[in-house]
Amino acid sequence: MAKRRWRDLSRSQKRTIIVVGVVETALKTAMAVDLKRRPAQQVRGPKWLWAGSTLINSGGVVPIAYFLFGRIR
């Protein structure tokens, strides 16, 4: 299979990639800010592990998991 380049993608494919990237960046930023402000007792698991997970390209899955399961209310 030939390697696809940016110029080979359709307009809708490019738009989808950009939107997913922006959404993931916004979610990761919100997660990082929340982790910084939240005491360790209110986080399930080690804060450093959640913070390190921001380095993973997850399509927004990791930040959503943090907001749903990683915080103790």
Gaussian input, Z-matrix of N, CA and C with variables (Angstrom, degrees):
# hf/3-21g

backbone

0 1
 N
 C     1     B1
 C     2     B2     1     A1
 N     3     B3     2     A2     1     D1
 C     4     B4     3     A3     2     D2
 C     5     B5     4     A4     3     D3
 N     6     B6     5     A5     4     D4
 C     7     B7     6     A6     5     D5
 C     8     B8     7     A7     6     D6
 N     9     B9     8     A8     7     D7
 C    10    B10     9     A9     8     D8
 C    11    B11    10    A10     9     D9
 N    12    B12    11    A11    10    D10
 C    13    B13    12    A12    11    D11
 C    14    B14    13    A13    12    D12
 N    15    B15    14    A14    13    D13
 C    16    B16    15    A15    14    D14
 C    17    B17    16    A16    15    D15
 N    18    B18    17    A17    16    D16
 C    19    B19    18    A18    17    D17
 C    20    B20    19    A19    18    D18
 N    21    B21    20    A20    19    D19
 C    22    B22    21    A21    20    D20
 C    23    B23    22    A22    21    D21
 N    24    B24    23    A23    22    D22
 C    25    B25    24    A24    23    D23
 C    26    B26    25    A25    24    D24
 N    27    B27    26    A26    25    D25
 C    28    B28    27    A27    26    D26
 C    29    B29    28    A28    27    D27
 N    30    B30    29    A29    28    D28
 C    31    B31    30    A30    29    D29
 C    32    B32    31    A31    30    D30
 N    33    B33    32    A32    31    D31
 C    34    B34    33    A33    32    D32
 C    35    B35    34    A34    33    D33
 N    36    B36    35    A35    34    D34
 C    37    B37    36    A36    35    D35
 C    38    B38    37    A37    36    D36
 N    39    B39    38    A38    37    D37
 C    40    B40    39    A39    38    D38
 C    41    B41    40    A40    39    D39
 N    42    B42    41    A41    40    D40
 C    43    B43    42    A42    41    D41
 C    44    B44    43    A43    42    D42
 N    45    B45    44    A44    43    D43
 C    46    B46    45    A45    44    D44
 C    47    B47    46    A46    45    D45
 N    48    B48    47    A47    46    D46
 C    49    B49    48    A48    47    D47
 C    50    B50    49    A49    48    D48
 N    51    B51    50    A50    49    D49
 C    52    B52    51    A51    50    D50
 C    53    B53    52    A52    51    D51
 N    54    B54    53    A53    52    D52
 C    55    B55    54    A54    53    D53
 C    56    B56    55    A55    54    D54
 N    57    B57    56    A56    55    D55
 C    58    B58    57    A57    56    D56
 C    59    B59    58    A58    57    D57
 N    60    B60    59    A59    58    D58
 C    61    B61    60    A60    59    D59
 C    62    B62    61    A61    60    D60
 N    63    B63    62    A62    61    D61
 C    64    B64    63    A63    62    D62
 C    65    B65    64    A64    63    D63
 N    66    B66    65    A65    64    D64
 C    67    B67    66    A66    65    D65
 C    68    B68    67    A67    66    D66
 N    69    B69    68    A68    67    D67
 C    70    B70    69    A69    68    D68
 C    71    B71    70    A70    69    D69
 N    72    B72    71    A71    70    D70
 C    73    B73    72    A72    71    D71
 C    74    B74    73    A73    72    D72
 N    75    B75    74    A74    73    D73
 C    76    B76    75    A75    74    D74
 C    77    B77    76    A76    75    D75
 N    78    B78    77    A77    76    D76
 C    79    B79    78    A78    77    D77
 C    80    B80    79    A79    78    D78
 N    81    B81    80    A80    79    D79
 C    82    B82    81    A81    80    D80
 C    83    B83    82    A82    81    D81
 N    84    B84    83    A83    82    D82
 C    85    B85    84    A84    83    D83
 C    86    B86    85    A85    84    D84
 N    87    B87    86    A86    85    D85
 C    88    B88    87    A87    86    D86
 C    89    B89    88    A88    87    D87
 N    90    B90    89    A89    88    D88
 C    91    B91    90    A90    89    D89
 C    92    B92    91    A91    90    D90
 N    93    B93    92    A92    91    D91
 C    94    B94    93    A93    92    D92
 C    95    B95    94    A94    93    D93
 N    96    B96    95    A95    94    D94
 C    97    B97    96    A96    95    D95
 C    98    B98    97    A97    96    D96
 N    99    B99    98    A98    97    D97
 C   100   B100    99    A99    98    D98
 C   101   B101   100   A100    99    D99
 N   102   B102   101   A101   100   D100
 C   103   B103   102   A102   101   D101
 C   104   B104   103   A103   102   D102
 N   105   B105   104   A104   103   D103
 C   106   B106   105   A105   104   D104
 C   107   B107   106   A106   105   D105
 N   108   B108   107   A107   106   D106
 C   109   B109   108   A108   107   D107
 C   110   B110   109   A109   108   D108
 N   111   B111   110   A110   109   D109
 C   112   B112   111   A111   110   D110
 C   113   B113   112   A112   111   D111
 N   114   B114   113   A113   112   D112
 C   115   B115   114   A114   113   D113
 C   116   B116   115   A115   114   D114
 N   117   B117   116   A116   115   D115
 C   118   B118   117   A117   116   D116
 C   119   B119   118   A118   117   D117
 N   120   B120   119   A119   118   D118
 C   121   B121   120   A120   119   D119
 C   122   B122   121   A121   120   D120
 N   123   B123   122   A122   121   D121
 C   124   B124   123   A123   122   D122
 C   125   B125   124   A124   123   D123
 N   126   B126   125   A125   124   D124
 C   127   B127   126   A126   125   D125
 C   128   B128   127   A127   126   D126
 N   129   B129   128   A128   127   D127
 C   130   B130   129   A129   128   D128
 C   131   B131   130   A130   129   D129
 N   132   B132   131   A131   130   D130
 C   133   B133   132   A132   131   D131
 C   134   B134   133   A133   132   D132
 N   135   B135   134   A134   133   D133
 C   136   B136   135   A135   134   D134
 C   137   B137   136   A136   135   D135
 N   138   B138   137   A137   136   D136
 C   139   B139   138   A138   137   D137
 C   140   B140   139   A139   138   D138
 N   141   B141   140   A140   139   D139
 C   142   B142   141   A141   140   D140
 C   143   B143   142   A142   141   D141
 N   144   B144   143   A143   142   D142
 C   145   B145   144   A144   143   D143
 C   146   B146   145   A145   144   D144
 N   147   B147   146   A146   145   D145
 C   148   B148   147   A147   146   D146
 C   149   B149   148   A148   147   D147
 N   150   B150   149   A149   148   D148
 C   151   B151   150   A150   149   D149
 C   152   B152   151   A151   150   D150
 N   153   B153   152   A152   151   D151
 C   154   B154   153   A153   152   D152
 C   155   B155   154   A154   153   D153
 N   156   B156   155   A155   154   D154
 C   157   B157   156   A156   155   D155
 C   158   B158   157   A157   156   D156
 N   159   B159   158   A158   157   D157
 C   160   B160   159   A159   158   D158
 C   161   B161   160   A160   159   D159
 N   162   B162   161   A161   160   D160
 C   163   B163   162   A162   161   D161
 C   164   B164   163   A163   162   D162
 N   165   B165   164   A164   163   D163
 C   166   B166   165   A165   164   D164
 C   167   B167   166   A166   165   D165
 N   168   B168   167   A167   166   D166
 C   169   B169   168   A168   167   D167
 C   170   B170   169   A169   168   D168
 N   171   B171   170   A170   169   D169
 C   172   B172   171   A171   170   D170
 C   173   B173   172   A172   171   D171
 N   174   B174   173   A173   172   D172
 C   175   B175   174   A174   173   D173
 C   176   B176   175   A175   174   D174
 N   177   B177   176   A176   175   D175
 C   178   B178   177   A177   176   D176
 C   179   B179   178   A178   177   D177
 N   180   B180   179   A179   178   D178
 C   181   B181   180   A180   179   D179
 C   182   B182   181   A181   180   D180
 N   183   B183   182   A182   181   D181
 C   184   B184   183   A183   182   D182
 C   185   B185   184   A184   183   D183
 N   186   B186   185   A185   184   D184
 C   187   B187   186   A186   185   D185
 C   188   B188   187   A187   186   D186
 N   189   B189   188   A188   187   D187
 C   190   B190   189   A189   188   D188
 C   191   B191   190   A190   189   D189
 N   192   B192   191   A191   190   D190
 C   193   B193   192   A192   191   D191
 C   194   B194   193   A193   192   D192
 N   195   B195   194   A194   193   D193
 C   196   B196   195   A195   194   D194
 C   197   B197   196   A196   195   D195
 N   198   B198   197   A197   196   D196
 C   199   B199   198   A198   197   D197
 C   200   B200   199   A199   198   D198
 N   201   B201   200   A200   199   D199
 C   202   B202   201   A201   200   D200
 C   203   B203   202   A202   201   D201
 N   204   B204   203   A203   202   D202
 C   205   B205   204   A204   203   D203
 C   206   B206   205   A205   204   D204
 N   207   B207   206   A206   205   D205
 C   208   B208   207   A207   206   D206
 C   209   B209   208   A208   207   D207
 N   210   B210   209   A209   208   D208
 C   211   B211   210   A210   209   D209
 C   212   B212   211   A211   210   D210
 N   213   B213   212   A212   211   D211
 C   214   B214   213   A213   212   D212
 C   215   B215   214   A214   213   D213
 N   216   B216   215   A215   214   D214
 C   217   B217   216   A216   215   D215
 C   218   B218   217   A217   216   D216

   B1=1.4459
   B2=1.5286
   B3=1.2960
   B4=1.4590
   B5=1.5272
   B6=1.3089
   B7=1.4572
   B8=1.5254
   B9=1.3414
   B10=1.4641
   B11=1.5115
   B12=1.2874
   B13=1.4673
   B14=1.5221
   B15=1.3208
   B16=1.4564
   B17=1.5272
   B18=1.3015
   B19=1.4687
   B20=1.5289
   B21=1.3368
   B22=1.4591
   B23=1.5281
   B24=1.3243
   B25=1.4599
   B26=1.5240
   B27=1.3253
   B28=1.4621
   B29=1.5309
   B30=1.2904
   B31=1.4677
   B32=1.5295
   B33=1.3273
   B34=1.4736
   B35=1.5316
   B36=1.3237
   B37=1.4633
   B38=1.5251
   B39=1.3137
   B40=1.4694
   B41=1.5260
   B42=1.3219
   B43=1.4615
   B44=1.5216
   B45=1.3277
   B46=1.4669
   B47=1.5231
   B48=1.3101
   B49=1.4666
   B50=1.5245
   B51=1.3223
   B52=1.4684
   B53=1.5207
   B54=1.3318
   B55=1.4691
   B56=1.5252
   B57=1.3195
   B58=1.4754
   B59=1.5250
   B60=1.3121
   B61=1.4674
   B62=1.5153
   B63=1.3246
   B64=1.4718
   B65=1.5246
   B66=1.3327
   B67=1.4703
   B68=1.5274
   B69=1.3219
   B70=1.4642
   B71=1.5266
   B72=1.3203
   B73=1.4655
   B74=1.5238
   B75=1.3237
   B76=1.4727
   B77=1.5285
   B78=1.3281
   B79=1.4622
   B80=1.5304
   B81=1.3263
   B82=1.4665
   B83=1.5281
   B84=1.3216
   B85=1.4660
   B86=1.5230
   B87=1.3325
   B88=1.4679
   B89=1.5217
   B90=1.3244
   B91=1.4656
   B92=1.5244
   B93=1.3302
   B94=1.4650
   B95=1.5252
   B96=1.3274
   B97=1.4708
   B98=1.5249
   B99=1.3299
   B100=1.4598
   B101=1.5283
   B102=1.3335
   B103=1.4713
   B104=1.5233
   B105=1.2990
   B106=1.4724
   B107=1.5335
   B108=1.3140
   B109=1.4662
   B110=1.5275
   B111=1.3158
   B112=1.4594
   B113=1.5274
   B114=1.3390
   B115=1.4667
   B116=1.5372
   B117=1.3190
   B118=1.4615
   B119=1.5305
   B120=1.3273
   B121=1.4634
   B122=1.5236
   B123=1.3196
   B124=1.4542
   B125=1.5300
   B126=1.3283
   B127=1.4623
   B128=1.5229
   B129=1.3262
   B130=1.4656
   B131=1.5212
   B132=1.3054
   B133=1.4554
   B134=1.5188
   B135=1.3102
   B136=1.4625
   B137=1.5394
   B138=1.3200
   B139=1.4631
   B140=1.5209
   B141=1.3370
   B142=1.4671
   B143=1.5256
   B144=1.3347
   B145=1.4607
   B146=1.5280
   B147=1.3317
   B148=1.4662
   B149=1.5294
   B150=1.3179
   B151=1.4660
   B152=1.5281
   B153=1.3187
   B154=1.4567
   B155=1.5187
   B156=1.3205
   B157=1.4646
   B158=1.5262
   B159=1.3184
   B160=1.4711
   B161=1.5209
   B162=1.3283
   B163=1.4622
   B164=1.5280
   B165=1.3197
   B166=1.4639
   B167=1.5292
   B168=1.3203
   B169=1.4611
   B170=1.5226
   B171=1.3261
   B172=1.4570
   B173=1.5210
   B174=1.3024
   B175=1.4656
   B176=1.5178
   B177=1.3243
   B178=1.4589
   B179=1.5138
   B180=1.3319
   B181=1.4619
   B182=1.5244
   B183=1.3190
   B184=1.4689
   B185=1.5393
   B186=1.3350
   B187=1.4722
   B188=1.5269
   B189=1.3188
   B190=1.4699
   B191=1.5291
   B192=1.3424
   B193=1.4674
   B194=1.5202
   B195=1.3241
   B196=1.4675
   B197=1.5279
   B198=1.3301
   B199=1.4650
   B200=1.5252
   B201=1.3208
   B202=1.4669
   B203=1.5233
   B204=1.3330
   B205=1.4566
   B206=1.5280
   B207=1.3164
   B208=1.4565
   B209=1.5176
   B210=1.3111
   B211=1.4657
   B212=1.5089
   B213=1.3198
   B214=1.4585
   B215=1.5195
   B216=1.2840
   B217=1.4812
   B218=1.5128
   A1=108.45
   A2=116.46
   A3=121.56
   A4=110.50
   A5=115.57
   A6=121.22
   A7=108.92
   A8=116.20
   A9=120.36
   A10=110.12
   A11=115.49
   A12=121.87
   A13=108.81
   A14=114.84
   A15=121.22
   A16=110.65
   A17=117.15
   A18=120.65
   A19=112.24
   A20=117.53
   A21=121.18
   A22=113.28
   A23=117.08
   A24=121.07
   A25=110.56
   A26=114.96
   A27=119.58
   A28=109.20
   A29=115.88
   A30=120.94
   A31=110.76
   A32=117.04
   A33=119.21
   A34=111.17
   A35=118.24
   A36=120.64
   A37=110.87
   A38=116.67
   A39=120.79
   A40=110.14
   A41=116.37
   A42=120.87
   A43=110.48
   A44=117.35
   A45=121.23
   A46=111.22
   A47=117.43
   A48=121.37
   A49=110.57
   A50=117.21
   A51=121.14
   A52=110.88
   A53=117.70
   A54=121.01
   A55=110.81
   A56=117.35
   A57=120.54
   A58=110.29
   A59=117.40
   A60=120.91
   A61=112.64
   A62=116.91
   A63=120.84
   A64=110.23
   A65=116.94
   A66=120.50
   A67=110.64
   A68=116.95
   A69=119.82
   A70=111.35
   A71=117.13
   A72=120.70
   A73=111.01
   A74=116.87
   A75=120.64
   A76=110.67
   A77=117.25
   A78=120.65
   A79=112.08
   A80=116.38
   A81=119.94
   A82=111.16
   A83=116.74
   A84=120.43
   A85=110.14
   A86=117.05
   A87=120.67
   A88=110.96
   A89=117.13
   A90=121.62
   A91=110.65
   A92=117.29
   A93=121.10
   A94=111.23
   A95=116.68
   A96=120.63
   A97=109.86
   A98=117.04
   A99=120.61
   A100=111.30
   A101=116.45
   A102=119.87
   A103=111.53
   A104=116.87
   A105=121.24
   A106=110.67
   A107=116.75
   A108=121.41
   A109=113.55
   A110=118.31
   A111=122.40
   A112=110.96
   A113=117.94
   A114=120.82
   A115=110.73
   A116=116.15
   A117=121.66
   A118=112.10
   A119=117.84
   A120=121.09
   A121=111.84
   A122=117.78
   A123=121.41
   A124=112.64
   A125=116.38
   A126=121.12
   A127=108.50
   A128=116.13
   A129=120.44
   A130=108.12
   A131=116.58
   A132=121.46
   A133=110.88
   A134=116.63
   A135=120.26
   A136=111.81
   A137=114.96
   A138=119.78
   A139=111.43
   A140=116.87
   A141=119.57
   A142=111.34
   A143=116.40
   A144=119.65
   A145=111.06
   A146=115.63
   A147=119.27
   A148=110.27
   A149=116.32
   A150=119.44
   A151=111.05
   A152=117.35
   A153=121.04
   A154=112.94
   A155=116.07
   A156=119.33
   A157=112.25
   A158=117.17
   A159=119.03
   A160=111.24
   A161=117.03
   A162=120.62
   A163=112.29
   A164=116.53
   A165=121.43
   A166=108.92
   A167=116.86
   A168=120.61
   A169=107.63
   A170=115.67
   A171=119.44
   A172=113.05
   A173=117.92
   A174=119.44
   A175=111.83
   A176=116.94
   A177=121.42
   A178=114.72
   A179=118.26
   A180=121.13
   A181=111.73
   A182=118.15
   A183=121.21
   A184=111.35
   A185=119.63
   A186=117.86
   A187=113.08
   A188=117.46
   A189=119.97
   A190=109.78
   A191=117.10
   A192=120.44
   A193=110.67
   A194=116.96
   A195=120.09
   A196=110.15
   A197=116.91
   A198=119.64
   A199=112.11
   A200=118.39
   A201=120.47
   A202=113.27
   A203=118.01
   A204=121.07
   A205=115.39
   A206=118.73
   A207=121.69
   A208=115.09
   A209=116.21
   A210=118.63
   A211=111.07
   A212=115.28
   A213=121.06
   A214=106.61
   A215=115.30
   A216=119.36
   A217=111.21
   D1=131.29
   D2=-179.36
   D3=-73.59
   D4=145.76
   D5=179.08
   D6=-72.14
   D7=128.35
   D8=-179.61
   D9=-86.87
   D10=139.63
   D11=178.33
   D12=-106.84
   D13=162.92
   D14=-179.26
   D15=-53.82
   D16=-42.82
   D17=-176.98
   D18=-68.37
   D19=-18.14
   D20=178.81
   D21=-83.30
   D22=-14.04
   D23=-177.88
   D24=-78.74
   D25=151.85
   D26=176.54
   D27=-75.06
   D28=166.84
   D29=-179.51
   D30=-61.66
   D31=-41.39
   D32=-179.43
   D33=-68.53
   D34=-34.85
   D35=176.79
   D36=-65.45
   D37=-42.28
   D38=177.61
   D39=-62.53
   D40=-44.89
   D41=-179.29
   D42=-61.78
   D43=-42.37
   D44=179.50
   D45=-62.54
   D46=-44.19
   D47=179.24
   D48=-61.76
   D49=-42.93
   D50=180.00
   D51=-65.90
   D52=-44.74
   D53=-178.99
   D54=-63.63
   D55=-45.12
   D56=178.72
   D57=-61.82
   D58=-40.60
   D59=178.11
   D60=-63.33
   D61=-42.63
   D62=179.66
   D63=-66.75
   D64=-44.32
   D65=179.72
   D66=-63.09
   D67=-44.29
   D68=179.17
   D69=-62.66
   D70=-41.44
   D71=178.55
   D72=-63.00
   D73=-42.53
   D74=179.05
   D75=-64.08
   D76=-43.88
   D77=179.19
   D78=-64.09
   D79=-42.24
   D80=179.39
   D81=-66.13
   D82=-37.66
   D83=177.59
   D84=-64.61
   D85=-45.59
   D86=178.19
   D87=-61.88
   D88=-39.60
   D89=178.40
   D90=-64.40
   D91=-44.23
   D92=-179.34
   D93=-63.92
   D94=-41.79
   D95=178.72
   D96=-64.40
   D97=-44.07
   D98=179.48
   D99=-63.12
   D100=-43.17
   D101=178.34
   D102=-62.08
   D103=-39.54
   D104=-179.45
   D105=-63.73
   D106=-40.10
   D107=-175.21
   D108=-85.42
   D109=-24.60
   D110=-173.21
   D111=-86.18
   D112=132.93
   D113=175.81
   D114=-63.57
   D115=150.69
   D116=-177.30
   D117=-59.64
   D118=-29.29
   D119=-179.91
   D120=-67.22
   D121=-18.54
   D122=-178.74
   D123=-100.56
   D124=14.82
   D125=179.10
   D126=-122.00
   D127=130.91
   D128=175.82
   D129=-78.93
   D130=119.10
   D131=-177.83
   D132=88.13
   D133=174.11
   D134=-178.17
   D135=-71.95
   D136=137.15
   D137=179.47
   D138=-61.32
   D139=-36.52
   D140=-178.10
   D141=-63.70
   D142=-31.91
   D143=179.16
   D144=-70.13
   D145=-43.19
   D146=176.47
   D147=-63.48
   D148=-43.23
   D149=179.67
   D150=-63.82
   D151=-41.19
   D152=178.88
   D153=-65.60
   D154=-26.82
   D155=-179.50
   D156=-70.19
   D157=-12.33
   D158=177.31
   D159=-69.53
   D160=-14.78
   D161=179.03
   D162=-79.94
   D163=-9.19
   D164=-179.17
   D165=-89.07
   D166=131.71
   D167=173.41
   D168=-79.39
   D169=107.76
   D170=-171.89
   D171=-122.17
   D172=2.35
   D173=-177.18
   D174=66.81
   D175=23.09
   D176=177.99
   D177=92.39
   D178=-1.21
   D179=-176.82
   D180=-67.81
   D181=-43.05
   D182=-177.66
   D183=-64.28
   D184=-49.42
   D185=177.95
   D186=-61.74
   D187=-37.53
   D188=178.55
   D189=-65.14
   D190=-41.33
   D191=176.99
   D192=-61.94
   D193=-39.18
   D194=178.01
   D195=-61.81
   D196=-48.56
   D197=-177.65
   D198=-67.19
   D199=-29.95
   D200=179.66
   D201=-85.78
   D202=-39.98
   D203=-171.77
   D204=-121.53
   D205=-19.30
   D206=-172.32
   D207=-85.57
   D208=-14.93
   D209=-178.25
   D210=-105.25
   D211=143.09
   D212=174.20
   D213=-100.95
   D214=124.48
   D215=-176.43
   D216=-87.63

